[in-house]
Amino acid sequence: MSEPRVIKKYPNRRLYDTVESRYITLADVRRLVVNRVDFLVLDKKTQADITRSILMQVIAEQEHGSHPLMSREFLSQVIRSYGTPVHNGLAGYLEQSVRQFPQNGTDGAVALPRG
């Protein structure tokens, strides 16, 4: 298995794709996800893995569109689950549900990375 593509996030909030040697946008990150490109986003200053944070930004951007996926009530329930005994069960349930839901009209399950 090859190493994941590294994207660096600079203090000026810009994302730099080290493979393509260019700055990219959240829309570009979304395309990487859709195309199933394995990548890692590192904070340039601290070298911390901030991939999850960037993916949340992509989701937030998509949710601002005309066809949001998550309702206000759903988001409220997720927020309420943090720090409660329900948290781990809900996280596992949501991940398993998404894994089993076909995407883009294919019969394959959505592949989610661990971590």
DRENLODREN-697730 format. One record per atom (N, C-alpha, C): atom name; z, x negated, y negated. Coordinates in nm, 2 decimals. Each point is the difference from the previous one (the first is absolute). Layout:
% DRENLODREN-697730
<loza atomo="CA" z="Z" x="X" y="Y"/>
...
END
This chain:
% DRENLODREN-697730
<loza atomo="N" z="0.00" x="-0.08" y="0.12"/>
<loza atomo="CA" z="0.00" x="0.08" y="-0.12"/>
<loza atomo="C" z="0.00" x="-0.09" y="-0.12"/>
<loza atomo="N" z="-0.09" x="0.03" y="-0.10"/>
<loza atomo="CA" z="-0.01" x="-0.08" y="-0.12"/>
<loza atomo="C" z="0.12" x="0.03" y="-0.10"/>
<loza atomo="N" z="0.02" x="-0.09" y="-0.09"/>
<loza atomo="CA" z="0.10" x="0.02" y="-0.10"/>
<loza atomo="C" z="-0.04" x="0.11" y="-0.10"/>
<loza atomo="N" z="0.10" x="0.08" y="-0.05"/>
<loza atomo="CA" z="-0.04" x="0.10" y="-0.09"/>
<loza atomo="C" z="-0.05" x="-0.06" y="-0.13"/>
<loza atomo="N" z="-0.09" x="0.07" y="-0.07"/>
<loza atomo="CA" z="-0.05" x="-0.03" y="-0.13"/>
<loza atomo="C" z="0.12" x="0.00" y="-0.10"/>
<loza atomo="N" z="0.00" x="-0.10" y="-0.08"/>
<loza atomo="CA" z="0.12" x="-0.01" y="-0.10"/>
<loza atomo="C" z="-0.05" x="0.04" y="-0.14"/>
<loza atomo="N" z="0.08" x="0.09" y="-0.05"/>
<loza atomo="CA" z="-0.03" x="0.05" y="-0.14"/>
<loza atomo="C" z="0.13" x="-0.04" y="-0.08"/>
<loza atomo="N" z="-0.02" x="-0.07" y="-0.11"/>
<loza atomo="CA" z="0.11" x="-0.04" y="-0.08"/>
<loza atomo="C" z="0.01" x="0.09" y="-0.12"/>
<loza atomo="N" z="0.13" x="0.04" y="-0.03"/>
<loza atomo="CA" z="0.03" x="0.08" y="-0.12"/>
<loza atomo="C" z="0.06" x="-0.09" y="-0.10"/>
<loza atomo="N" z="-0.07" x="-0.01" y="-0.11"/>
<loza atomo="CA" z="0.05" x="-0.09" y="-0.11"/>
<loza atomo="C" z="0.09" x="0.08" y="-0.09"/>
<loza atomo="N" z="0.08" x="-0.07" y="-0.08"/>
<loza atomo="CA" z="0.10" x="0.06" y="-0.09"/>
<loza atomo="C" z="-0.07" x="0.10" y="-0.10"/>
<loza atomo="N" z="-0.12" x="-0.02" y="-0.03"/>
<loza atomo="CA" z="-0.07" x="0.09" y="-0.09"/>
<loza atomo="C" z="-0.05" x="0.13" y="0.07"/>
<loza atomo="N" z="0.05" x="0.02" y="0.12"/>
<loza atomo="CA" z="-0.03" x="0.12" y="0.08"/>
<loza atomo="C" z="-0.13" x="0.00" y="0.07"/>
<loza atomo="N" z="-0.08" x="-0.11" y="-0.02"/>
<loza atomo="CA" z="-0.13" x="0.00" y="0.06"/>
<loza atomo="C" z="0.01" x="-0.05" y="0.14"/>
<loza atomo="N" z="-0.09" x="0.05" y="0.09"/>
<loza atomo="CA" z="-0.01" x="-0.03" y="0.14"/>
<loza atomo="C" z="-0.12" x="-0.09" y="0.02"/>
<loza atomo="N" z="0.02" x="-0.12" y="0.07"/>
<loza atomo="CA" z="-0.11" x="-0.09" y="0.02"/>
<loza atomo="C" z="-0.03" x="-0.02" y="0.15"/>
<loza atomo="N" z="-0.12" x="0.03" y="0.04"/>
<loza atomo="CA" z="-0.04" x="-0.01" y="0.14"/>
<loza atomo="C" z="-0.04" x="-0.14" y="0.02"/>
<loza atomo="N" z="0.07" x="-0.07" y="0.09"/>
<loza atomo="CA" z="-0.03" x="-0.14" y="0.02"/>
<loza atomo="C" z="-0.12" x="-0.03" y="0.09"/>
<loza atomo="N" z="-0.04" x="0.10" y="0.07"/>
<loza atomo="CA" z="-0.13" x="-0.01" y="0.08"/>
<loza atomo="C" z="-0.12" x="0.01" y="-0.08"/>
<loza atomo="N" z="0.00" x="0.11" y="-0.09"/>
<loza atomo="CA" z="-0.12" x="0.02" y="-0.09"/>
<loza atomo="C" z="0.01" x="-0.08" y="-0.13"/>
<loza atomo="N" z="0.11" x="-0.06" y="-0.02"/>
<loza atomo="CA" z="0.03" x="-0.08" y="-0.13"/>
<loza atomo="C" z="-0.03" x="0.08" y="-0.12"/>
<loza atomo="N" z="0.06" x="0.12" y="-0.01"/>
<loza atomo="CA" z="-0.02" x="0.09" y="-0.11"/>
<loza atomo="C" z="0.12" x="0.09" y="-0.02"/>
<loza atomo="N" z="0.02" x="0.05" y="-0.12"/>
<loza atomo="CA" z="0.11" x="0.10" y="-0.02"/>
<loza atomo="C" z="-0.05" x="0.13" y="0.05"/>
<loza atomo="N" z="0.09" x="0.08" y="0.06"/>
<loza atomo="CA" z="-0.03" x="0.13" y="0.06"/>
<loza atomo="C" z="0.09" x="0.11" y="-0.06"/>
<loza atomo="N" z="-0.04" x="0.12" y="0.02"/>
<loza atomo="CA" z="0.08" x="0.12" y="-0.05"/>
<loza atomo="C" z="0.06" x="0.07" y="0.12"/>
<loza atomo="N" z="0.08" x="0.10" y="-0.03"/>
<loza atomo="CA" z="0.06" x="0.08" y="0.11"/>
<loza atomo="C" z="-0.11" x="0.07" y="0.08"/>
<loza atomo="N" z="-0.10" x="0.04" y="-0.07"/>
<loza atomo="CA" z="-0.12" x="0.06" y="0.07"/>
<loza atomo="C" z="-0.05" x="-0.10" y="0.10"/>
<loza atomo="N" z="-0.01" x="-0.13" y="-0.03"/>
<loza atomo="CA" z="-0.05" x="-0.10" y="0.10"/>
<loza atomo="C" z="0.10" x="-0.01" y="0.11"/>
<loza atomo="N" z="0.13" x="0.01" y="-0.02"/>
<loza atomo="CA" z="0.10" x="-0.01" y="0.10"/>
<loza atomo="C" z="-0.02" x="0.12" y="0.09"/>
<loza atomo="N" z="-0.02" x="0.12" y="-0.06"/>
<loza atomo="CA" z="-0.02" x="0.12" y="0.08"/>
<loza atomo="C" z="-0.12" x="-0.02" y="0.10"/>
<loza atomo="N" z="-0.11" x="-0.06" y="-0.05"/>
<loza atomo="CA" z="-0.12" x="-0.03" y="0.08"/>
<loza atomo="C" z="0.04" x="-0.09" y="0.12"/>
<loza atomo="N" z="0.08" x="-0.10" y="-0.03"/>
<loza atomo="CA" z="0.04" x="-0.09" y="0.11"/>
<loza atomo="C" z="0.07" x="0.08" y="0.11"/>
<loza atomo="N" z="0.09" x="0.09" y="-0.04"/>
<loza atomo="CA" z="0.08" x="0.08" y="0.09"/>
<loza atomo="C" z="-0.10" x="0.09" y="0.08"/>
<loza atomo="N" z="-0.09" x="0.07" y="-0.07"/>
<loza atomo="CA" z="-0.10" x="0.09" y="0.06"/>
<loza atomo="C" z="-0.08" x="-0.08" y="0.10"/>
<loza atomo="N" z="-0.04" x="-0.12" y="-0.03"/>
<loza atomo="CA" z="-0.08" x="-0.08" y="0.08"/>
<loza atomo="C" z="0.08" x="-0.08" y="0.11"/>
<loza atomo="N" z="0.13" x="0.03" y="0.01"/>
<loza atomo="CA" z="0.09" x="-0.06" y="0.09"/>
<loza atomo="C" z="0.00" x="-0.15" y="0.00"/>
<loza atomo="N" z="-0.01" x="-0.06" y="-0.12"/>
<loza atomo="CA" z="0.02" x="-0.14" y="-0.02"/>
<loza atomo="C" z="0.15" x="-0.04" y="-0.01"/>
<loza atomo="N" z="0.03" x="-0.09" y="0.08"/>
<loza atomo="CA" z="0.14" x="-0.04" y="0.01"/>
<loza atomo="C" z="0.03" x="-0.09" y="-0.12"/>
<loza atomo="N" z="0.10" x="0.04" y="-0.09"/>
<loza atomo="CA" z="0.03" x="-0.08" y="-0.11"/>
<loza atomo="C" z="0.15" x="0.00" y="-0.03"/>
<loza atomo="N" z="0.03" x="-0.09" y="-0.09"/>
<loza atomo="CA" z="0.14" x="-0.03" y="-0.04"/>
<loza atomo="C" z="0.00" x="-0.02" y="-0.15"/>
<loza atomo="N" z="0.09" x="0.07" y="-0.07"/>
<loza atomo="CA" z="0.01" x="-0.03" y="-0.14"/>
<loza atomo="C" z="0.13" x="-0.08" y="-0.03"/>
<loza atomo="N" z="-0.02" x="-0.11" y="-0.06"/>
<loza atomo="CA" z="0.11" x="-0.09" y="-0.03"/>
<loza atomo="C" z="0.02" x="-0.01" y="-0.16"/>
<loza atomo="N" z="0.13" x="0.01" y="-0.04"/>
<loza atomo="CA" z="0.03" x="-0.02" y="-0.14"/>
<loza atomo="C" z="-0.02" x="-0.15" y="-0.02"/>
<loza atomo="N" z="-0.09" x="-0.03" y="-0.10"/>
<loza atomo="CA" z="-0.04" x="-0.14" y="-0.03"/>
<loza atomo="C" z="0.12" x="-0.09" y="-0.03"/>
<loza atomo="N" z="0.10" x="0.06" y="-0.08"/>
<loza atomo="CA" z="0.11" x="-0.08" y="-0.05"/>
<loza atomo="C" z="0.11" x="-0.02" y="0.11"/>
<loza atomo="N" z="0.03" x="0.10" y="0.08"/>
<loza atomo="CA" z="0.11" x="-0.01" y="0.10"/>
<loza atomo="C" z="-0.05" x="-0.02" y="0.14"/>
<loza atomo="N" z="-0.13" x="0.03" y="0.03"/>
<loza atomo="CA" z="-0.06" x="-0.01" y="0.13"/>
<loza atomo="C" z="0.05" x="0.12" y="0.09"/>
<loza atomo="N" z="0.07" x="0.10" y="-0.06"/>
<loza atomo="CA" z="0.05" x="0.11" y="0.08"/>
<loza atomo="C" z="-0.11" x="0.09" y="0.04"/>
<loza atomo="N" z="0.01" x="0.05" y="0.12"/>
<loza atomo="CA" z="-0.10" x="0.10" y="0.05"/>
<loza atomo="C" z="0.03" x="0.13" y="-0.07"/>
<loza atomo="N" z="-0.10" x="0.05" y="-0.08"/>
<loza atomo="CA" z="0.01" x="0.12" y="-0.08"/>
<loza atomo="C" z="-0.11" x="0.10" y="0.05"/>
<loza atomo="N" z="-0.05" x="-0.02" y="0.12"/>
<loza atomo="CA" z="-0.10" x="0.09" y="0.05"/>
<loza atomo="C" z="0.04" x="0.15" y="-0.01"/>
<loza atomo="N" z="0.11" x="0.03" y="0.05"/>
<loza atomo="CA" z="0.05" x="0.14" y="0.00"/>
<loza atomo="C" z="0.00" x="0.06" y="-0.14"/>
<loza atomo="N" z="0.05" x="-0.08" y="-0.09"/>
<loza atomo="CA" z="0.00" x="0.05" y="-0.14"/>
<loza atomo="C" z="-0.14" x="0.03" y="-0.06"/>
<loza atomo="N" z="-0.09" x="-0.09" y="0.03"/>
<loza atomo="CA" z="-0.14" x="0.02" y="-0.04"/>
<loza atomo="C" z="-0.06" x="0.12" y="0.07"/>
<loza atomo="N" z="0.03" x="0.02" y="0.13"/>
<loza atomo="CA" z="-0.06" x="0.12" y="0.07"/>
<loza atomo="C" z="0.06" x="0.13" y="-0.06"/>
<loza atomo="N" z="0.13" x="-0.01" y="-0.04"/>
<loza atomo="CA" z="0.06" x="0.12" y="-0.07"/>
<loza atomo="C" z="-0.07" x="0.03" y="-0.13"/>
<loza atomo="N" z="-0.04" x="-0.10" y="-0.07"/>
<loza atomo="CA" z="-0.08" x="0.02" y="-0.13"/>
<loza atomo="C" z="-0.13" x="0.06" y="0.03"/>
<loza atomo="N" z="-0.07" x="-0.04" y="0.11"/>
<loza atomo="CA" z="-0.13" x="0.06" y="0.04"/>
<loza atomo="C" z="0.03" x="0.15" y="0.03"/>
<loza atomo="N" z="0.10" x="0.03" y="0.07"/>
<loza atomo="CA" z="0.03" x="0.14" y="0.04"/>
<loza atomo="C" z="0.03" x="0.08" y="-0.13"/>
<loza atomo="N" z="0.08" x="-0.06" y="-0.09"/>
<loza atomo="CA" z="0.03" x="0.07" y="-0.13"/>
<loza atomo="C" z="-0.13" x="0.03" y="-0.08"/>
<loza atomo="N" z="-0.09" x="-0.10" y="0.00"/>
<loza atomo="CA" z="-0.12" x="0.02" y="-0.07"/>
<loza atomo="C" z="-0.09" x="0.11" y="0.06"/>
<loza atomo="N" z="0.00" x="0.01" y="0.14"/>
<loza atomo="CA" z="-0.07" x="0.10" y="0.07"/>
<loza atomo="C" z="0.06" x="0.14" y="-0.03"/>
<loza atomo="N" z="0.13" x="0.00" y="-0.01"/>
<loza atomo="CA" z="0.07" x="0.13" y="-0.02"/>
<loza atomo="C" z="-0.02" x="0.06" y="-0.14"/>
<loza atomo="N" z="-0.04" x="-0.08" y="-0.09"/>
<loza atomo="CA" z="-0.03" x="0.04" y="-0.14"/>
<loza atomo="C" z="-0.14" x="0.07" y="0.00"/>
<loza atomo="N" z="-0.07" x="-0.01" y="0.11"/>
<loza atomo="CA" z="-0.14" x="0.06" y="0.00"/>
<loza atomo="C" z="0.01" x="0.16" y="0.01"/>
<loza atomo="N" z="-0.11" x="0.06" y="0.02"/>
<loza atomo="CA" z="-0.01" x="0.14" y="0.00"/>
<loza atomo="C" z="0.04" x="0.06" y="0.13"/>
<loza atomo="N" z="0.01" x="-0.08" y="0.11"/>
<loza atomo="CA" z="0.04" x="0.06" y="0.13"/>
<loza atomo="C" z="0.12" x="-0.08" y="0.06"/>
<loza atomo="N" z="0.12" x="0.01" y="-0.06"/>
<loza atomo="CA" z="0.11" x="-0.08" y="0.06"/>
<loza atomo="C" z="0.03" x="0.04" y="0.14"/>
<loza atomo="N" z="0.05" x="-0.09" y="0.07"/>
<loza atomo="CA" z="0.03" x="0.02" y="0.15"/>
<loza atomo="C" z="0.15" x="0.05" y="0.01"/>
<loza atomo="N" z="0.08" x="-0.05" y="-0.08"/>
<loza atomo="CA" z="0.15" x="0.03" y="0.01"/>
<loza atomo="C" z="0.04" x="0.10" y="-0.11"/>
<loza atomo="N" z="0.07" x="0.11" y="0.05"/>
<loza atomo="CA" z="0.05" x="0.10" y="-0.10"/>
<loza atomo="C" z="0.13" x="-0.06" y="-0.07"/>
<loza atomo="N" z="0.03" x="0.07" y="-0.11"/>
<loza atomo="CA" z="0.12" x="-0.04" y="-0.07"/>
<loza atomo="C" z="0.13" x="0.01" y="0.09"/>
<loza atomo="N" z="0.00" x="0.11" y="0.08"/>
<loza atomo="CA" z="0.11" x="0.03" y="0.09"/>
<loza atomo="C" z="0.01" x="-0.11" y="0.11"/>
<loza atomo="N" z="-0.12" x="-0.04" y="0.06"/>
<loza atomo="CA" z="0.00" x="-0.10" y="0.10"/>
<loza atomo="C" z="0.06" x="-0.13" y="-0.06"/>
<loza atomo="N" z="-0.05" x="-0.04" y="-0.12"/>
<loza atomo="CA" z="0.05" x="-0.13" y="-0.06"/>
<loza atomo="C" z="0.15" x="0.01" y="-0.03"/>
<loza atomo="N" z="0.04" x="0.12" y="-0.04"/>
<loza atomo="CA" z="0.15" x="0.02" y="-0.03"/>
<loza atomo="C" z="0.08" x="-0.02" y="0.13"/>
<loza atomo="N" z="-0.05" x="0.06" y="0.11"/>
<loza atomo="CA" z="0.07" x="-0.02" y="0.13"/>
<loza atomo="C" z="0.01" x="-0.14" y="0.04"/>
<loza atomo="N" z="-0.11" x="-0.07" y="-0.01"/>
<loza atomo="CA" z="-0.01" x="-0.14" y="0.03"/>
<loza atomo="C" z="0.11" x="-0.08" y="-0.08"/>
<loza atomo="N" z="0.00" x="0.02" y="-0.13"/>
<loza atomo="CA" z="0.10" x="-0.07" y="-0.08"/>
<loza atomo="C" z="0.14" x="0.03" y="0.04"/>
<loza atomo="N" z="0.02" x="0.13" y="0.03"/>
<loza atomo="CA" z="0.14" x="0.04" y="0.04"/>
<loza atomo="C" z="0.04" x="-0.06" y="0.13"/>
<loza atomo="N" z="-0.09" x="-0.04" y="0.08"/>
<loza atomo="CA" z="0.03" x="-0.06" y="0.14"/>
<loza atomo="C" z="0.05" x="-0.14" y="-0.01"/>
<loza atomo="N" z="-0.03" x="-0.07" y="-0.11"/>
<loza atomo="CA" z="0.04" x="-0.14" y="-0.01"/>
<loza atomo="C" z="0.15" x="-0.01" y="-0.01"/>
<loza atomo="N" z="0.06" x="-0.09" y="0.08"/>
<loza atomo="CA" z="0.14" x="-0.02" y="0.01"/>
<loza atomo="C" z="0.08" x="0.10" y="0.08"/>
<loza atomo="N" z="-0.07" x="0.09" y="0.07"/>
<loza atomo="CA" z="0.06" x="0.10" y="0.09"/>
<loza atomo="C" z="-0.03" x="-0.03" y="0.14"/>
<loza atomo="N" z="0.08" x="0.06" y="0.09"/>
<loza atomo="CA" z="-0.03" x="-0.02" y="0.15"/>
<loza atomo="C" z="-0.14" x="0.05" y="0.04"/>
<loza atomo="N" z="-0.06" x="0.09" y="-0.08"/>
<loza atomo="CA" z="-0.13" x="0.05" y="0.03"/>
<loza atomo="C" z="-0.11" x="-0.10" y="-0.03"/>
<loza atomo="N" z="0.02" x="-0.10" y="-0.08"/>
<loza atomo="CA" z="-0.10" x="-0.10" y="-0.04"/>
<loza atomo="C" z="-0.08" x="-0.06" y="0.11"/>
<loza atomo="N" z="0.07" x="-0.06" y="0.10"/>
<loza atomo="CA" z="-0.08" x="-0.07" y="0.11"/>
<loza atomo="C" z="-0.08" x="0.10" y="0.08"/>
<loza atomo="N" z="0.06" x="0.12" y="0.03"/>
<loza atomo="CA" z="-0.07" x="0.10" y="0.08"/>
<loza atomo="C" z="-0.12" x="0.05" y="-0.08"/>
<loza atomo="N" z="0.01" x="0.02" y="-0.13"/>
<loza atomo="CA" z="-0.11" x="0.05" y="-0.07"/>
<loza atomo="C" z="-0.11" x="-0.10" y="-0.01"/>
<loza atomo="N" z="0.04" x="-0.13" y="-0.02"/>
<loza atomo="CA" z="-0.10" x="-0.11" y="-0.01"/>
<loza atomo="C" z="-0.08" x="-0.01" y="0.13"/>
<loza atomo="N" z="0.07" x="0.01" y="0.11"/>
<loza atomo="CA" z="-0.07" x="-0.01" y="0.13"/>
<loza atomo="C" z="-0.09" x="0.12" y="0.03"/>
<loza atomo="N" z="0.05" x="0.12" y="-0.04"/>
<loza atomo="CA" z="-0.08" x="0.12" y="0.02"/>
<loza atomo="C" z="-0.13" x="0.00" y="-0.09"/>
<loza atomo="N" z="0.02" x="-0.04" y="-0.12"/>
<loza atomo="CA" z="-0.12" x="-0.01" y="-0.09"/>
<loza atomo="C" z="-0.10" x="-0.10" y="0.05"/>
<loza atomo="N" z="0.05" x="-0.12" y="0.04"/>
<loza atomo="CA" z="-0.10" x="-0.10" y="0.05"/>
<loza atomo="C" z="-0.07" x="0.05" y="0.13"/>
<loza atomo="N" z="0.08" x="0.05" y="0.09"/>
<loza atomo="CA" z="-0.06" x="0.05" y="0.13"/>
<loza atomo="C" z="-0.10" x="0.11" y="-0.03"/>
<loza atomo="N" z="0.03" x="0.09" y="-0.10"/>
<loza atomo="CA" z="-0.09" x="0.11" y="-0.03"/>
<loza atomo="C" z="-0.13" x="-0.05" y="-0.06"/>
<loza atomo="N" z="0.01" x="-0.10" y="-0.09"/>
<loza atomo="CA" z="-0.13" x="-0.05" y="-0.06"/>
<loza atomo="C" z="-0.08" x="-0.08" y="0.11"/>
<loza atomo="N" z="0.07" x="-0.07" y="0.09"/>
<loza atomo="CA" z="-0.07" x="-0.07" y="0.10"/>
<loza atomo="C" z="-0.09" x="0.09" y="0.09"/>
<loza atomo="N" z="0.05" x="0.12" y="0.02"/>
<loza atomo="CA" z="-0.07" x="0.10" y="0.09"/>
<loza atomo="C" z="-0.10" x="0.08" y="-0.07"/>
<loza atomo="N" z="-0.01" x="0.00" y="-0.13"/>
<loza atomo="CA" z="-0.09" x="0.08" y="-0.08"/>
<loza atomo="C" z="-0.13" x="-0.07" y="-0.01"/>
<loza atomo="N" z="-0.11" x="0.06" y="0.04"/>
<loza atomo="CA" z="-0.13" x="-0.06" y="-0.01"/>
<loza atomo="C" z="-0.04" x="-0.02" y="-0.15"/>
<loza atomo="N" z="-0.07" x="-0.11" y="-0.03"/>
<loza atomo="CA" z="-0.04" x="-0.03" y="-0.13"/>
<loza atomo="C" z="-0.15" x="-0.01" y="-0.01"/>
<loza atomo="N" z="-0.05" x="0.05" y="-0.11"/>
<loza atomo="CA" z="-0.15" x="-0.01" y="-0.03"/>
<loza atomo="C" z="-0.09" x="0.06" y="0.11"/>
<loza atomo="N" z="0.05" x="0.10" y="0.06"/>
<loza atomo="CA" z="-0.08" x="0.07" y="0.10"/>
<loza atomo="C" z="-0.01" x="-0.07" y="0.13"/>
<loza atomo="N" z="0.07" x="-0.11" y="0.02"/>
<loza atomo="CA" z="-0.02" x="-0.07" y="0.12"/>
<loza atomo="C" z="0.11" x="0.05" y="0.10"/>
<loza atomo="N" z="-0.01" x="-0.03" y="0.12"/>
<loza atomo="CA" z="0.10" x="0.04" y="0.10"/>
<loza atomo="C" z="0.10" x="-0.11" y="0.02"/>
<loza atomo="N" z="0.00" x="-0.11" y="-0.07"/>
<loza atomo="CA" z="0.10" x="-0.11" y="0.01"/>
<loza atomo="C" z="0.12" x="0.03" y="-0.09"/>
<loza atomo="N" z="0.11" x="-0.04" y="0.04"/>
<loza atomo="CA" z="0.12" x="0.01" y="-0.07"/>
<loza atomo="C" z="0.01" x="-0.10" y="-0.12"/>
<loza atomo="N" z="0.07" x="0.03" y="-0.10"/>
<loza atomo="CA" z="0.02" x="-0.09" y="-0.11"/>
<loza atomo="C" z="0.09" x="-0.12" y="0.05"/>
<loza atomo="N" z="-0.05" x="-0.12" y="-0.03"/>
<loza atomo="CA" z="0.08" x="-0.12" y="0.05"/>
<loza atomo="C" z="0.09" x="-0.04" y="-0.12"/>
<loza atomo="N" z="0.13" x="0.00" y="0.02"/>
<loza atomo="CA" z="0.09" x="-0.04" y="-0.10"/>
<loza atomo="C" z="0.06" x="-0.13" y="0.04"/>
<loza atomo="N" z="0.01" x="-0.09" y="-0.10"/>
<loza atomo="CA" z="0.07" x="-0.13" y="0.03"/>
<loza atomo="C" z="0.15" x="0.01" y="0.01"/>
<loza atomo="N" z="0.06" x="-0.08" y="0.08"/>
<loza atomo="CA" z="0.14" x="0.00" y="0.01"/>
<loza atomo="C" z="0.06" x="-0.08" y="-0.12"/>
<loza atomo="N" z="0.12" x="0.04" y="-0.04"/>
<loza atomo="CA" z="0.07" x="-0.08" y="-0.10"/>
<loza atomo="C" z="0.02" x="0.07" y="-0.12"/>
END
